[in-house]
Amino acid sequence: YDDASLSKTFVLDLEAADEVADVADVLSQFTQREESTKYLSLLLGRTGFGAQIHQLQPHIAKLSTITALGLNTSILHRDYVKSLSDAKPVGFDFSFVLQSILAPPPMTCLTELNLSHNFLRAEGAVQLQSILQYNSLLTSLDLSCNDFFCKGLPPIIEALSTVCTHLRALDLSGNWIACQGVEALAPVFEANTAILALHLAQNGIASPGCLHLSHSMQKAAMSNLQSLSLLHNRIDPLAQKYLFPAITTSSSLTSLEGLEGGTLGVFYEYIVGKIRAVQKHVPMPTPEFVTVMNLSQAALTAFPMVLLELKNLEELDVSGNNLKQLPYIELCALPHLALLECHANPDLMYPSSDVIKEGG
């Protein structure tokens, strides 16, 4: 059991099993036991069984109380590589096996589904859509490392924006969806208002994708996001800048991966550290180490007031944005600020002469 009361969920861990016949035998025996009527977490990942998993379908069909199902890494990488020259790669055939098990599913309370590392590709995404349509109660979905690319996203987006709208965790890492894919996912982010964790690592996302993500994160639907992973993407200084408004206005983000490095990376750690300090009652971080901030061409439409917390700030560059006003009096109060770059903000209201005289 996965908790101390021994009454919530029974975990049947058959991961990395060697023979599909052995797993079938265990499942057959388990269906005869009293535990089979309790909430069940069934782990069948890392087997490499591939299409042979269809042999388990009759036994899984008898387990109606499965709440979590792991079928990750059912396709071995070497088998996937060998099949790339085939008209139908191995992941495509496996998608039909998954469909036979999960659409419609025997279980009526499935909330967690892990189908990662199965190389379903765009060809298998159509079958995945029918699977998701029959599992509207999902709160955690791991589709990482399936090589969907952007062209495989439409059927997944359709299901996740109309049926599976209760997600709290979504992992799409390792699918190479690129910037266009992040833009296309906007309806998914809008529909799943309870999402807490979003993993988009290893997707070839660059600055345009980060701009699209930033726009989505600033909407009310993603206001509860606690964890964001952008590891192993094409995150350059401009991509970091585009995410600045979303990160600095969040009141829930406590984990941020993939934006480390440079002054902005350090500043982002300060931002999420403040939220962690409030939630977990740990010491509050200080931004004393930030002395230079470059937010030029960051697509800002409003001045980030959080910058006024940087008491040791010496240089601030907010040029090339769409700012209309700056808090000049408050900026003058920063004891070490010596340089303020704000040109190329076409509609910016410049300060009065007395403020200019006071500010230097």
Secondary structure, 3 states (H helix, E strand, C coil): CCCCCCCCEEEEECCCCCCHHHHHHHHHHHCCCHHHHCEEEEECCCCCCHHHHHHHHHHHCCCCCEEEEECCCCCCHHHHHHHCCCCCCHHHHHHHHHHHHHCCCCCCCCCEEECCCCCCHHHHHHHHHHHHHCCCCCCEEECCCCCCCHHHHHHHHHHHHHCCCCCCEEECCCCCCHHHHHHHCHHHHHHCCCCCEEECCCCCCCHHHHHHHHHHHCCHHHCCCCEEECCCCCCCHHHHHHCHHHHHHCCCCCEEECCCCHHHHHHHHHHHHHHHHHHHCCCCCCCCCCCEEECCCCCCCCCCHHHHHCCCCCEEECCCCCCCCCCHHHHHCCCCCCEEECCCCCCCCCCCHHHHHHHC
